[in-house]
């Protein structure tokens, strides 16, 4: 790429994997790893904001995570609430807009209220958008978009034959933001795990064995540099300049 601005991804999406294994390696309970991972969140946000990334989306709690033991779910929700309370002002002071995406109906009323307050405080910020996916699943995202389209058809507001990809894209989470350019998954697993299935169609996928609590600013910068070296084709074919 010759245009330096294009070497920075507009949108980065991260699956923050490895907290439990990190805790086990340190002889601690799983919650110790989740708390340690909160510092990696801060470093990822700061590094991306400094690099000029427009949007950062973090997979904090999936639809499937509700199946974990009730004690762990309760701890994760409490940690989420404490981090919201502690970090929202810092995000606001640094010009970062916060959005919470996912099925909020499954969150406690207290947590829903905190989410709404954090979003309201940061709503006018423009430096970067930080999306936290909580109670989120990619299939749920597409299903709720399809449901909204079906409701419009049933109400006579939309003809079925008029539905196209753009209409679906306008109704999934993160509508209005560019699709992720870079997907990062820590912890060594190489799968998407039901995250942003619609939005990741042409995203560059970066997998690292580094566990999330060890994914610091240096590791985040390394991922951004890896992206800068990629040649993105979006389904097209590169034609050599040597051909007549």
N, C-alpha and C positions, 0 to 999 in steps of 0.2 A: 504494500500500500504506500502511495506517495503522500497522501493527505494525512498528516499526523492526527487530525481530529478523528479520523475514521479508525484509528488504531485503538481508541478507547471505546469499549462497549457502551452503548447507550443504556442498556438494561442488563443487570446481572441477577441470576437466580441461584440460590444456594440451598442444598439439602445438607443440614448440619448434623452429620452422622458420627457416632463414635463416643458419645459422652459416657455411656455405660461401660464400654470396654476400657476407656481411659480411667474411670474410677476403679475398676477391677484391677488394672495394672498397678494402681497406687494403693491397693488394699483397702479401698473405701466402698461405701454403699453407693448405689446409682445416683442418688440425689447429689452427692458430692461432685460428680461429673457434670451434671446439669448446671450446677451453680458455677463451676469453673468455665463452662461454655459461654456464660453470659459475658465474660471479658472478651472472648473471641468475637462475639457479636459487636461489641463496641469497636474493636479494632477493624473489623470488616467495614462497618459503617464509615468510620473515619477515613480509612484508606480509599474507599470508593468515592467518597465525597471529594477528597483532595484530588483524585485522578480525573474528576469531571464526569463521572457516571451519573446519568440522569435518574435512574431508578434501580433500587436494590430490593429483591424479594427474597425473604427468608422463610423456609419451611419450619415452623416452630412446633406444630402439633397437627397430625394428620387425622383424617376421619377414622382410620384404622387404630389410631392410638387410644381411642376410647375403650378398646378391648383389653388394655393393659390393666394390671391390678389396681383396684380403686385407690389404694394408698399412694401409688405412684402418680396416678392421674390427679389426685387432690394436691400432691406436692408440686406437680408441674403447673397447675392452675394458680396455686399460691405464688410460685416463683414468677410466673408471667405477670401477675398483678403487682408484685413488688418491683419488678424491673420496669414496668410501665410507670409506676409512681416515681421511681428514682430517675429514669432517663428522659421522660417526656420534656421536662424543662430544658435539659441539655440539648435535646434535638431541636427544640424551638429556638433556642439561642443561636444555634448553628444553621438556621434556615432550612431545616429538613421537615418535610411534610410526612406525617405518619398515617398509614391506612391499615386497617385490619380486615383481611379477607377470609371468607369461609362461612360456615353455617353457624352464625352467632346464636341461633335459637337454642343450641346445646350448651352454651356458656351460662354461667350463673348470672343472675340479674345484676349483682354487684360488679362483676367483671364486664358485662355489657355496658354498664354505666361508665366505668373507667375508660373503656375503649372509645366511647362516644366523646367523652371529655377530652381525651388526648387528641383525637382527630380534630375536634373543634378548635383547640388551642393552636394547632399547627397548620390549619387549613389553608392559610394564605402564603405559606412558605414555598419558595421556588428553587432552592439550591439543589435539592434531590428529594425524590419520593422514596420513603422506606415502607415497603409492604410487608406486613407480618401475616403469614398464612397460619391461621389457628382454627382447628376443627374444619380443615380444608381437605378436599380430595379432587383430583382432576376429573373423575367421572361425575362426581356430584356437580362440579362446575358446569360441565357440558349439559347435564340433565336439567339443571335449573334454568339454563339458557333455553333449552328446548321447551321446557314447561311455559316459559314466558311467551315464546313464539306461539305455542299451541293456544294459550289464552287469548292472544291477539287474533288468531284465526277464528276461534270460537265466538269472539265478540264481533266478528265481521269487520275488524280493523285491518286485516291483512289477508291476502290471497295466498294459499299454500305454494303456488307456483312462483310467487315473488321471493320466497325465502332463498337466500344465497349465503355464501360464506361470510360476507361482510355483516349480514344481519346477525348471524350467530356470534361473530366476533364482537359486536356491539353489546352483547348481553352476557358474555362471560366475565368473570372477575378480571380486573386490570384493563377493561375497555378504556380506551383513550390514551393508554401508554403504549410505547413501542414494544413489540414482542421481545423476549429476552434474546440478547446476542450471545451471551455466555452463561452456561449452566455449570455449576461447580458442585461436586459431591465429595465430601470428605469421608474418611473411614474405610476406604478400600473397596466398597461395594460398587458395582458398575450397572446400576439400573436407575430408572427415573422414579419408581415407587409412587405412581399415581399423583405426580406433581405437575401442574400446569400442562396437562396433556394437549390441550388445544394450542397453547401459546408456544410450545417448544418445537414446532414443526421443522424449523430451519436453524435451530440453535446449535452453537458449537458446544460439545460436551467435554468437560474437563473432570477427570477422576483422579483422586490422589489418595494414597494410603494414610496420610496424616489424619489423626483423630481430631475431631472438632476443637477440643480445648487447647490443642497444640497448633491450631491454624491461626497464626498471628499475622501481623501486618506484612511481614516478609513473605509468608505463604500466599497471602492475598495478592500482593504485588506480583509474585511469580505467576499466578493464574492470569492476571491481566496481561503480563508480558507474553505468556503463551498465546493468548487470544490475538495479540498484536501481530503475531507471526503467521496467523491462519489466512488462507485465501478463501473467501466466502463466495460461492457460486450460485446459491439459491436455485439449484436444479439446472443451471446452464452449463455449457461446455466451454472450457478455456480453449481459445484458438491461438495457436502459436504465431507470434509475429513474423516467424521465418517463412510461413506459408505464403505462396503467391496468391 
